[in-house]
């Protein structure tokens, strides 16, 4: 499962992607070049540098991969990325007083994530502190952390069933969400008037509970059915989401109100509750 994030080096944003399969961070080459060179046109700087390295017979380009990173318009595009070892080699090609500080920063970033991989409690503690700083209530945070655990179990199950990468994860997530909420993920975000914000970080307690039921049900059904193709996984996702969908409809019939809220999270100094 890929995790996209942004780190800061001396105030400059460095986009990065963690890949579980490789257990590596992959960093945006353009961002690294911009941070080291100080160029206001880092993409052109990288193109020129890459061309020069190729002319010199360098094998560095062969180590550069492509993964989707978020751009300034909020959309994700394939971008040049490199792992820590390759970034170290790239640094040697860019004359910069920031070279040594960047090497130390790069080593620290990589070490922290590897430590979290071997001790998941470190990642949980970091997430807990982050949500508290944003103003979320402790009860909401407990649900959100549990939802992360359930989501991880689901993606692990998908990996076993041959689901490939973030694109297929997104397709299956849409199936689950539509089955329980009656909305695709994109429509759900529109319903809450969200743009770049995380949908799950803007769910009410009830929405989180229903979404967890949908994903946990999908995992359990998948373990029994053992789907082998993407279409079979879609069928399982619809069934899992349907379990939570039935629960939502039953609750709505009892309460007379929708379980799907238009509210999104706004920090409230009193208790960090979800506000409209």
Kinemage of the C-alpha trace (Angstrom):
@kinemage 1
@onewidth
@group {chain A} dominant
@subgroup {mainchain}
@vectorlist {calphas} color= white
{ca unk a 1} P 0.000 0.000 0.000
{ca unk a 2} L 1.384 3.385 -0.923
{ca unk a 3} L 1.339 6.288 1.504
{ca unk a 4} L 1.837 9.766 0.067
{ca unk a 5} L 3.182 12.476 2.362
{ca unk a 6} L 5.080 15.756 2.432
{ca unk a 7} L 8.196 16.435 4.491
{ca unk a 8} L 9.895 19.784 5.028
{ca unk a 9} L 13.567 20.572 4.576
{ca unk a 10} L 14.406 24.133 5.640
{ca unk a 11} L 10.888 25.256 4.761
{ca unk a 12} L 10.845 23.546 1.353
{ca unk a 13} L 8.279 20.829 0.640
{ca unk a 14} L 9.617 17.418 -0.377
{ca unk a 15} L 6.882 15.048 -1.580
{ca unk a 16} L 7.453 11.392 -0.802
{ca unk a 17} L 5.746 8.016 -1.179
{ca unk a 18} L 6.181 5.010 1.102
{ca unk a 19} L 5.877 1.625 -0.603
{ca unk a 20} L 5.189 -1.271 1.727
{ca unk a 21} L 6.389 -3.846 -0.792
{ca unk a 22} L 9.883 -2.343 -0.946
{ca unk a 23} L 9.790 -0.857 2.571
{ca unk a 24} L 11.266 2.328 1.131
{ca unk a 25} L 10.535 6.001 0.861
{ca unk a 26} L 10.576 7.351 -2.695
{ca unk a 27} L 11.210 11.101 -2.942
{ca unk a 28} L 10.191 13.579 -5.628
{ca unk a 29} L 13.314 14.218 -7.710
{ca unk a 30} L 12.098 17.664 -8.780
{ca unk a 31} L 11.475 18.698 -5.159
{ca unk a 32} L 14.914 17.501 -4.085
{ca unk a 33} L 16.578 19.295 -6.989
{ca unk a 34} L 14.680 22.478 -6.145
{ca unk a 35} L 15.671 22.316 -2.473
{ca unk a 36} L 19.352 21.782 -3.285
{ca unk a 37} L 19.802 23.998 -6.328
{ca unk a 38} L 17.669 26.917 -5.207
{ca unk a 39} L 16.419 27.171 -8.797
{ca unk a 40} L 13.022 28.780 -9.377
{ca unk a 41} L 12.595 26.343 -12.297
{ca unk a 42} L 13.539 23.012 -10.694
{ca unk a 43} L 11.849 20.922 -13.390
{ca unk a 44} L 13.990 22.516 -16.117
{ca unk a 45} L 17.077 22.218 -13.885
{ca unk a 46} L 16.384 18.488 -13.474
{ca unk a 47} L 15.777 17.987 -17.223
{ca unk a 48} L 19.078 19.703 -18.056
{ca unk a 49} L 20.949 17.781 -15.338
{ca unk a 50} L 19.460 14.471 -16.423
{ca unk a 51} L 20.439 15.137 -20.025
{ca unk a 52} L 24.002 15.998 -18.985
{ca unk a 53} L 24.321 12.892 -16.821
{ca unk a 54} L 23.114 10.704 -19.687
{ca unk a 55} L 25.649 12.317 -22.031
{ca unk a 56} L 28.366 11.520 -19.498
{ca unk a 57} L 27.298 7.885 -19.408
{ca unk a 58} L 25.830 8.005 -15.887
{ca unk a 59} L 23.519 5.150 -14.910
{ca unk a 60} L 21.567 7.376 -12.521
{ca unk a 61} L 18.571 7.740 -14.864
{ca unk a 62} L 18.033 3.980 -14.805
{ca unk a 63} L 17.439 4.238 -11.055
{ca unk a 64} L 14.732 6.885 -11.411
{ca unk a 65} L 11.176 5.565 -11.236
{ca unk a 66} L 7.740 7.109 -11.571
{ca unk a 67} L 4.948 7.196 -9.011
{ca unk a 68} L 1.879 9.391 -8.619
{ca unk a 69} L 2.398 12.493 -6.473
{ca unk a 70} L -0.013 15.287 -5.650
{ca unk a 71} L 0.534 18.461 -7.688
{ca unk a 72} L -0.364 22.051 -6.781
{ca unk a 73} L -3.805 21.628 -8.390
{ca unk a 74} L -4.662 18.830 -5.946
{ca unk a 75} L -4.527 16.122 -8.625
{ca unk a 76} L -2.091 13.212 -8.760
{ca unk a 77} L 0.342 12.827 -11.655
{ca unk a 78} L 3.154 10.421 -12.473
{ca unk a 79} L 6.379 12.069 -11.308
{ca unk a 80} L 10.055 11.164 -11.233
{ca unk a 81} L 10.943 9.597 -7.875
{ca unk a 82} L 14.000 7.950 -6.370
{ca unk a 83} L 14.799 5.982 -3.230
{ca unk a 84} L 17.188 7.211 -0.561
{ca unk a 85} L 20.273 5.577 -2.090
{ca unk a 86} L 19.620 7.125 -5.506
{ca unk a 87} L 18.907 10.543 -3.978
{ca unk a 88} L 22.300 10.385 -2.256
{ca unk a 89} L 23.887 9.779 -5.671
{ca unk a 90} L 21.895 12.656 -7.155
{ca unk a 91} L 23.072 15.010 -4.412
{ca unk a 92} L 26.665 14.460 -5.519
{ca unk a 93} L 25.770 15.899 -8.942
{ca unk a 94} L 24.375 19.168 -7.593
{ca unk a 95} L 26.832 21.722 -6.189
{ca unk a 96} L 25.069 23.126 -3.131
{ca unk a 97} L 25.915 24.273 0.416
{ca unk a 98} L 22.793 22.359 1.471
{ca unk a 99} L 24.213 19.002 0.402
{ca unk a 100} L 25.463 17.819 3.807
{ca unk a 101} L 22.452 19.094 5.836
{ca unk a 102} L 20.170 17.446 3.272
{ca unk a 103} L 21.978 14.112 3.629
{ca unk a 104} L 21.450 14.197 7.398
{ca unk a 105} L 17.772 15.155 6.941
{ca unk a 106} L 17.261 12.381 4.390
{ca unk a 107} L 18.767 9.751 6.675
{ca unk a 108} L 16.571 10.907 9.582
{ca unk a 109} L 13.355 10.784 7.512
{ca unk a 110} L 14.104 7.284 6.267
{ca unk a 111} L 15.063 6.021 9.717
{ca unk a 112} L 11.857 7.276 11.375
{ca unk a 113} L 9.595 5.455 8.919
{ca unk a 114} L 11.564 2.209 9.125
{ca unk a 115} L 11.329 2.380 12.930
{ca unk a 116} L 7.541 2.775 12.606
{ca unk a 117} L 7.407 -0.282 10.339
{ca unk a 118} L 9.048 -2.451 12.995
{ca unk a 119} L 7.131 -0.828 15.883
{ca unk a 120} L 3.625 0.243 14.709
{ca unk a 121} L 2.946 1.873 18.094
{ca unk a 122} L 5.280 4.704 17.054
{ca unk a 123} L 3.083 5.471 14.039
{ca unk a 124} L -0.053 5.297 16.193
{ca unk a 125} L 1.435 7.681 18.769
{ca unk a 126} L 2.418 10.108 16.007
{ca unk a 127} L -1.089 10.012 14.510
{ca unk a 128} L -2.644 10.519 17.948
{ca unk a 129} L -0.542 13.624 18.599
{ca unk a 130} L -1.336 15.015 15.151
{ca unk a 131} L -5.107 14.642 15.549
{ca unk a 132} L -5.019 16.169 19.052
{ca unk a 133} L -3.124 19.185 17.719
{ca unk a 134} L -5.774 19.627 15.024
{ca unk a 135} L -8.492 19.772 17.672
{ca unk a 136} L -10.226 16.418 17.296
{ca unk a 137} L -11.922 14.964 20.386
{ca unk a 138} L -10.341 11.905 22.079
{ca unk a 139} L -13.426 9.764 21.386
{ca unk a 140} L -13.280 10.569 17.660
{ca unk a 141} L -9.534 9.902 17.569
{ca unk a 142} L -10.006 6.435 19.085
{ca unk a 143} L -12.474 5.568 16.322
{ca unk a 144} L -10.235 7.029 13.612
{ca unk a 145} L -7.206 5.037 14.765
{ca unk a 146} L -9.291 1.862 14.817
{ca unk a 147} L -10.494 2.641 11.303
{ca unk a 148} L -6.864 2.885 10.153
{ca unk a 149} L -6.168 -0.573 11.603
{ca unk a 150} L -9.233 -2.046 9.857
{ca unk a 151} L -8.274 -0.389 6.570
{ca unk a 152} L -4.755 -1.833 6.798
{ca unk a 153} L -6.185 -5.325 7.386
{ca unk a 154} L -8.386 -4.878 4.325
{ca unk a 155} L -5.551 -3.786 2.035
{ca unk a 156} L -3.440 -6.698 3.298
{ca unk a 157} L -6.313 -9.013 2.352
{ca unk a 158} L -6.565 -7.358 -1.071
{ca unk a 159} L -2.839 -7.871 -1.601
{ca unk a 160} L -3.326 -11.592 -0.972
{ca unk a 161} L -6.109 -11.651 -3.563
{ca unk a 162} L -4.001 -10.100 -6.303
{ca unk a 163} L -5.293 -6.527 -6.089
{ca unk a 164} L -2.632 -4.279 -7.622
{ca unk a 165} L -1.768 -0.839 -6.345
{ca unk a 166} L -3.607 2.341 -5.431
{ca unk a 167} L -5.749 2.503 -8.584
{ca unk a 168} L -7.433 -0.858 -7.914
{ca unk a 169} L -7.662 -0.030 -4.191
{ca unk a 170} L -9.584 3.108 -5.182
{ca unk a 171} L -11.956 1.156 -7.452
{ca unk a 172} L -12.776 -1.317 -4.694
{ca unk a 173} L -13.127 1.449 -2.110
{ca unk a 174} L -15.674 3.113 -4.390
{ca unk a 175} L -17.648 -0.138 -4.546
{ca unk a 176} L -17.679 -0.400 -0.750
{ca unk a 177} L -18.571 3.254 -0.205
{ca unk a 178} L -21.385 3.237 -2.761
{ca unk a 179} L -22.805 0.019 -1.303
{ca unk a 180} L -23.114 1.421 2.219
{ca unk a 181} L -23.486 5.171 1.690
{ca unk a 182} L -25.123 5.333 -1.742
{ca unk a 183} L -22.332 7.657 -2.876
{ca unk a 184} L -19.020 7.168 -4.635
{ca unk a 185} L -15.998 8.514 -2.791
{ca unk a 186} L -15.887 11.562 -5.084
{ca unk a 187} L -19.606 12.284 -4.601
{ca unk a 188} L -19.242 11.781 -0.856
{ca unk a 189} L -16.516 14.454 -0.789
{ca unk a 190} L -18.726 16.785 -2.838
{ca unk a 191} L -21.562 16.128 -0.374
{ca unk a 192} L -19.312 17.440 2.409
{ca unk a 193} L -17.870 20.213 0.205
{ca unk a 194} L -14.365 18.795 0.512
{ca unk a 195} L -11.546 19.380 -1.954
{ca unk a 196} L -8.061 18.285 -0.903
{ca unk a 197} L -9.169 17.283 2.594
{ca unk a 198} L -9.369 13.632 3.644
{ca unk a 199} L -12.901 12.210 3.570
{ca unk a 200} L -12.311 9.949 6.583
{ca unk a 201} L -10.869 12.828 8.595
{ca unk a 202} L -14.187 14.600 8.030
{ca unk a 203} L -16.538 11.768 8.978
{ca unk a 204} L -18.734 11.854 12.062
{ca unk a 205} L -18.452 9.076 14.654
{ca unk a 206} L -21.437 7.331 13.071
{ca unk a 207} L -20.002 7.548 9.559
{ca unk a 208} L -16.688 6.131 10.765
{ca unk a 209} L -18.471 3.232 12.486
{ca unk a 210} L -20.484 2.378 9.368
{ca unk a 211} L -17.420 2.650 7.150
{ca unk a 212} L -15.468 0.362 9.511
{ca unk a 213} L -18.321 -2.159 9.437
{ca unk a 214} L -18.282 -2.067 5.630
{ca unk a 215} L -14.523 -2.612 5.372
{ca unk a 216} L -14.339 -5.248 8.108
{ca unk a 217} L -17.259 -7.118 6.478
{ca unk a 218} L -15.456 -6.991 3.131
{ca unk a 219} L -12.317 -8.486 4.723
{ca unk a 220} L -14.258 -11.301 6.391
{ca unk a 221} L -16.217 -12.191 3.236
{ca unk a 222} L -13.032 -12.103 1.166
{ca unk a 223} L -11.318 -14.583 3.498
{ca unk a 224} L -14.185 -17.033 2.942
{ca unk a 225} L -14.784 -16.454 -0.796
{ca unk a 226} L -11.089 -16.067 -1.757
{ca unk a 227} L -11.663 -13.944 -4.893
{ca unk a 228} L -9.076 -14.355 -7.640
{ca unk a 229} L -9.857 -11.532 -10.083
{ca unk a 230} L -10.600 -7.816 -9.814
{ca unk a 231} L -14.235 -8.427 -10.791
{ca unk a 232} L -14.582 -11.050 -8.062
{ca unk a 233} L -13.052 -8.619 -5.567
{ca unk a 234} L -15.584 -5.995 -6.694
{ca unk a 235} L -18.427 -8.411 -5.979
{ca unk a 236} L -17.034 -9.054 -2.491
{ca unk a 237} L -16.623 -5.301 -1.908
{ca unk a 238} L -20.264 -4.695 -2.816
{ca unk a 239} L -21.378 -7.458 -0.441
{ca unk a 240} L -19.236 -6.115 2.400
{ca unk a 241} L -20.431 -2.583 1.860
{ca unk a 242} L -23.986 -3.891 1.632
{ca unk a 243} L -23.797 -5.225 5.195
{ca unk a 244} L -23.177 -1.683 6.468
{ca unk a 245} L -25.699 -0.335 3.969
{ca unk a 246} L -28.457 -2.439 5.529
{ca unk a 247} L -27.411 -1.265 8.993
{ca unk a 248} L -27.519 2.368 7.826
{ca unk a 249} L -31.030 1.973 6.357
{ca unk a 250} L -32.296 0.273 9.514
{ca unk a 251} L -30.880 3.022 11.707
{ca unk a 252} L -32.312 5.746 9.488
{ca unk a 253} L -35.751 4.140 9.638
{ca unk a 254} L -35.556 4.103 13.440
{ca unk a 255} L -34.242 7.657 13.867
{ca unk a 256} L -35.902 9.348 10.914
{ca unk a 257} L -32.702 11.112 9.898
{ca unk a 258} L -29.837 10.486 7.506
{ca unk a 259} L -26.675 8.833 8.765
{ca unk a 260} L -24.733 10.605 6.011
{ca unk a 261} L -23.768 14.053 7.256
{ca unk a 262} L -22.918 17.140 5.234
{ca unk a 263} L -20.762 18.305 8.114
{ca unk a 264} L -17.014 18.512 7.766
{ca unk a 265} L -14.425 18.913 10.461
{ca unk a 266} L -13.560 22.406 11.612
{ca unk a 267} L -11.411 22.936 14.714
{ca unk a 268} L -13.567 24.101 17.605
{ca unk a 269} L -11.587 25.381 20.565
{ca unk a 270} L -14.090 23.905 22.982
{ca unk a 271} L -14.049 20.236 22.073
{ca unk a 272} L -12.920 19.747 18.476
{ca unk a 273} L -16.376 18.572 17.391
{ca unk a 274} L -17.591 18.242 13.808
{ca unk a 275} L -19.216 21.472 12.708
{ca unk a 276} L -21.116 22.512 9.631
